[in-house]
Amino acid sequence: MDSGKLSPGPPDRESPVFAAVITPHRSLGRDGFRILMVLCCIAAMAASIPFIVLGFWPAGGFFGLDVLALYAAFRINYQRARSFEEVVLTPIELLFRRVTHRGEEREWRFNPLWTRLDREDDDDFGVQKLALVSRGERLVIAGDLSPPERESFAEALGAALAQVKRGF
């Protein structure tokens, strides 16, 4: 045997076979948010000017309240985007961790040999729900993904679970 080449050893029992982090999708980035808010402010000011000129000045305040409410809604939306789910599959453990936007963390640990991935499919809309099922416990996962993304995630995680069950 050549000393420069090593024969492949058994797979490491602690190295991940599958790992994914699921974050909520946000379609409007920081720059888009700024542009939207500037345009809304300009539109609110332009719409309130005729009311103020005609002497109905309280209408200007209501236009400002609309912009303020829109700003608050987007801030809450962006705060909620800090949540995520993490899935890590090793040959000896399936770890699922959910972290809320407030930083509250909860984890579940499953034996991958006794865990299956359960799917709820709809003919028109694709995969509606994914759940990890083990020993009577059912945990819904990947709720922030769209149905096509959920389909892709389910295929990848299902293949990794099958690989672990076969023993590599």
C-alpha beads as a LAMMPS data file, in Angstrom:
LAMMPS data file: protein, C-alpha beads

168 atoms
167 bonds

1 atom types
1 bond types

-500.0 500.0 xlo xhi
-500.0 500.0 ylo yhi
-500.0 500.0 zlo zhi

Masses

1 110.0

Atoms # bond

1 1 1 0.000 0.000 0.000
2 1 1 1.269 3.453 -0.895
3 1 1 1.799 5.528 2.237
4 1 1 0.675 8.704 0.401
5 1 1 -2.893 7.443 -0.056
6 1 1 -5.267 6.721 2.750
7 1 1 -8.067 4.224 2.414
8 1 1 -11.482 5.635 3.162
9 1 1 -12.490 4.856 6.717
10 1 1 -15.930 4.527 8.202
11 1 1 -18.074 7.658 8.064
12 1 1 -17.882 9.950 11.065
13 1 1 -20.893 9.439 13.330
14 1 1 -20.950 13.113 14.310
15 1 1 -20.580 14.765 10.893
16 1 1 -23.803 16.052 9.350
17 1 1 -25.350 14.128 6.492
18 1 1 -27.859 16.930 5.934
19 1 1 -28.022 20.484 7.296
20 1 1 -30.392 23.302 6.437
21 1 1 -31.473 26.647 7.854
22 1 1 -34.972 27.813 6.917
23 1 1 -35.650 31.538 7.107
24 1 1 -38.830 33.447 6.213
25 1 1 -38.789 35.013 2.770
26 1 1 -39.031 38.787 2.521
27 1 1 -39.579 40.199 -0.947
28 1 1 -38.740 43.815 -0.114
29 1 1 -35.167 44.613 0.869
30 1 1 -33.874 47.572 2.878
31 1 1 -33.423 49.844 -0.161
32 1 1 -36.844 48.921 -1.533
33 1 1 -38.396 49.707 1.845
34 1 1 -36.799 53.162 1.889
35 1 1 -37.970 53.918 -1.642
36 1 1 -41.501 52.741 -0.825
37 1 1 -41.665 54.891 2.315
38 1 1 -40.381 57.982 0.473
39 1 1 -42.954 57.481 -2.289
40 1 1 -45.747 56.988 0.255
41 1 1 -44.732 60.166 2.101
42 1 1 -44.696 62.148 -1.141
43 1 1 -48.089 60.728 -2.161
44 1 1 -49.578 61.467 1.273
45 1 1 -48.295 65.051 1.215
46 1 1 -49.540 65.602 -2.343
47 1 1 -52.963 64.177 -1.489
48 1 1 -53.288 66.222 1.701
49 1 1 -52.433 69.618 0.147
50 1 1 -55.879 70.180 -1.476
51 1 1 -57.608 69.377 1.816
52 1 1 -55.377 71.760 3.766
53 1 1 -55.892 74.544 1.176
54 1 1 -59.684 74.097 1.405
55 1 1 -59.465 74.451 5.184
56 1 1 -59.981 70.830 6.104
57 1 1 -56.572 70.581 7.778
58 1 1 -57.279 67.448 9.938
59 1 1 -57.215 65.355 6.747
60 1 1 -53.474 66.031 6.469
61 1 1 -52.954 64.374 9.836
62 1 1 -54.910 61.319 8.774
63 1 1 -52.731 60.934 5.678
64 1 1 -49.720 61.072 7.996
65 1 1 -51.267 58.384 10.228
66 1 1 -51.633 56.102 7.213
67 1 1 -47.931 56.423 6.423
68 1 1 -47.054 55.855 10.082
69 1 1 -49.225 52.707 10.201
70 1 1 -47.566 51.393 7.026
71 1 1 -44.130 52.028 8.530
72 1 1 -45.079 50.201 11.758
73 1 1 -46.430 47.217 9.808
74 1 1 -43.197 46.873 7.833
75 1 1 -41.064 47.181 10.993
76 1 1 -43.021 44.366 12.632
77 1 1 -42.687 42.298 9.455
78 1 1 -38.903 42.754 9.380
79 1 1 -38.600 41.893 13.072
80 1 1 -40.478 38.634 12.452
81 1 1 -38.012 37.822 9.673
82 1 1 -35.320 37.196 12.284
83 1 1 -36.877 33.825 13.121
84 1 1 -35.469 30.617 11.622
85 1 1 -35.548 26.835 11.758
86 1 1 -32.460 24.630 11.643
87 1 1 -32.361 20.955 10.670
88 1 1 -29.174 18.918 11.211
89 1 1 -29.098 15.195 10.460
90 1 1 -26.186 13.032 11.567
91 1 1 -26.067 9.227 11.512
92 1 1 -27.022 9.138 15.201
93 1 1 -29.351 12.120 15.624
94 1 1 -31.816 14.409 13.890
95 1 1 -31.779 17.846 15.519
96 1 1 -34.538 20.345 14.795
97 1 1 -34.186 23.819 16.301
98 1 1 -36.704 26.652 16.057
99 1 1 -35.719 30.209 17.041
100 1 1 -38.400 32.900 17.209
101 1 1 -37.937 36.553 16.297
102 1 1 -37.588 37.284 20.011
103 1 1 -34.653 34.876 20.306
104 1 1 -36.621 32.180 22.134
105 1 1 -35.145 28.829 21.206
106 1 1 -36.630 25.354 21.289
107 1 1 -35.008 22.116 20.123
108 1 1 -36.181 18.620 19.393
109 1 1 -33.896 15.603 19.027
110 1 1 -34.973 12.463 17.207
111 1 1 -33.414 9.105 16.474
112 1 1 -33.170 9.144 12.662
113 1 1 -33.810 5.407 12.433
114 1 1 -37.256 5.865 13.994
115 1 1 -38.155 9.132 12.310
116 1 1 -40.092 9.589 9.098
117 1 1 -41.013 12.618 7.070
118 1 1 -44.777 12.998 6.648
119 1 1 -46.169 15.151 3.835
120 1 1 -49.578 16.616 3.093
121 1 1 -49.896 17.102 -0.656
122 1 1 -52.506 19.030 -2.609
123 1 1 -52.990 18.248 -6.304
124 1 1 -53.210 21.915 -7.259
125 1 1 -50.839 23.579 -4.811
126 1 1 -48.146 20.993 -4.023
127 1 1 -46.776 20.155 -0.581
128 1 1 -48.846 21.952 2.047
129 1 1 -47.277 20.573 5.245
130 1 1 -44.169 18.699 6.251
131 1 1 -43.852 16.993 9.600
132 1 1 -41.277 14.888 11.396
133 1 1 -42.971 11.891 13.019
134 1 1 -41.234 9.776 15.641
135 1 1 -42.702 7.620 18.395
136 1 1 -46.100 9.284 18.263
137 1 1 -44.710 12.814 18.257
138 1 1 -45.542 14.955 15.214
139 1 1 -43.625 18.169 14.591
140 1 1 -44.603 20.438 11.678
141 1 1 -41.537 21.930 9.987
142 1 1 -40.666 24.237 7.075
143 1 1 -43.794 26.348 7.431
144 1 1 -42.038 29.418 6.022
145 1 1 -41.233 27.770 2.692
146 1 1 -43.378 28.000 -0.423
147 1 1 -44.858 24.720 -1.730
148 1 1 -42.168 24.250 -4.435
149 1 1 -39.407 24.988 -1.902
150 1 1 -41.076 22.622 0.565
151 1 1 -41.101 19.926 -2.145
152 1 1 -37.384 20.349 -2.783
153 1 1 -36.619 20.378 0.950
154 1 1 -38.717 17.244 1.502
155 1 1 -36.901 15.379 -1.272
156 1 1 -33.463 16.319 0.082
157 1 1 -34.299 15.527 3.719
158 1 1 -36.105 12.309 2.748
159 1 1 -33.090 11.147 0.734
160 1 1 -30.754 11.947 3.631
161 1 1 -32.983 10.064 6.111
162 1 1 -33.068 7.071 3.757
163 1 1 -29.276 7.193 3.449
164 1 1 -28.866 7.176 7.250
165 1 1 -31.337 4.294 7.604
166 1 1 -29.364 2.279 5.039
167 1 1 -26.219 2.897 7.060
168 1 1 -24.448 4.927 4.363

Bonds

1 1 1 2
2 1 2 3
3 1 3 4
4 1 4 5
5 1 5 6
6 1 6 7
7 1 7 8
8 1 8 9
9 1 9 10
10 1 10 11
11 1 11 12
12 1 12 13
13 1 13 14
14 1 14 15
15 1 15 16
16 1 16 17
17 1 17 18
18 1 18 19
19 1 19 20
20 1 20 21
21 1 21 22
22 1 22 23
23 1 23 24
24 1 24 25
25 1 25 26
26 1 26 27
27 1 27 28
28 1 28 29
29 1 29 30
30 1 30 31
31 1 31 32
32 1 32 33
33 1 33 34
34 1 34 35
35 1 35 36
36 1 36 37
37 1 37 38
38 1 38 39
39 1 39 40
40 1 40 41
41 1 41 42
42 1 42 43
43 1 43 44
44 1 44 45
45 1 45 46
46 1 46 47
47 1 47 48
48 1 48 49
49 1 49 50
50 1 50 51
51 1 51 52
52 1 52 53
53 1 53 54
54 1 54 55
55 1 55 56
56 1 56 57
57 1 57 58
58 1 58 59
59 1 59 60
60 1 60 61
61 1 61 62
62 1 62 63
63 1 63 64
64 1 64 65
65 1 65 66
66 1 66 67
67 1 67 68
68 1 68 69
69 1 69 70
70 1 70 71
71 1 71 72
72 1 72 73
73 1 73 74
74 1 74 75
75 1 75 76
76 1 76 77
77 1 77 78
78 1 78 79
79 1 79 80
80 1 80 81
81 1 81 82
82 1 82 83
83 1 83 84
84 1 84 85
85 1 85 86
86 1 86 87
87 1 87 88
88 1 88 89
89 1 89 90
90 1 90 91
91 1 91 92
92 1 92 93
93 1 93 94
94 1 94 95
95 1 95 96
96 1 96 97
97 1 97 98
98 1 98 99
99 1 99 100
100 1 100 101
101 1 101 102
102 1 102 103
103 1 103 104
104 1 104 105
105 1 105 106
106 1 106 107
107 1 107 108
108 1 108 109
109 1 109 110
110 1 110 111
111 1 111 112
112 1 112 113
113 1 113 114
114 1 114 115
115 1 115 116
116 1 116 117
117 1 117 118
118 1 118 119
119 1 119 120
120 1 120 121
121 1 121 122
122 1 122 123
123 1 123 124
124 1 124 125
125 1 125 126
126 1 126 127
127 1 127 128
128 1 128 129
129 1 129 130
130 1 130 131
131 1 131 132
132 1 132 133
133 1 133 134
134 1 134 135
135 1 135 136
136 1 136 137
137 1 137 138
138 1 138 139
139 1 139 140
140 1 140 141
141 1 141 142
142 1 142 143
143 1 143 144
144 1 144 145
145 1 145 146
146 1 146 147
147 1 147 148
148 1 148 149
149 1 149 150
150 1 150 151
151 1 151 152
152 1 152 153
153 1 153 154
154 1 154 155
155 1 155 156
156 1 156 157
157 1 157 158
158 1 158 159
159 1 159 160
160 1 160 161
161 1 161 162
162 1 162 163
163 1 163 164
164 1 164 165
165 1 165 166
166 1 166 167
167 1 167 168
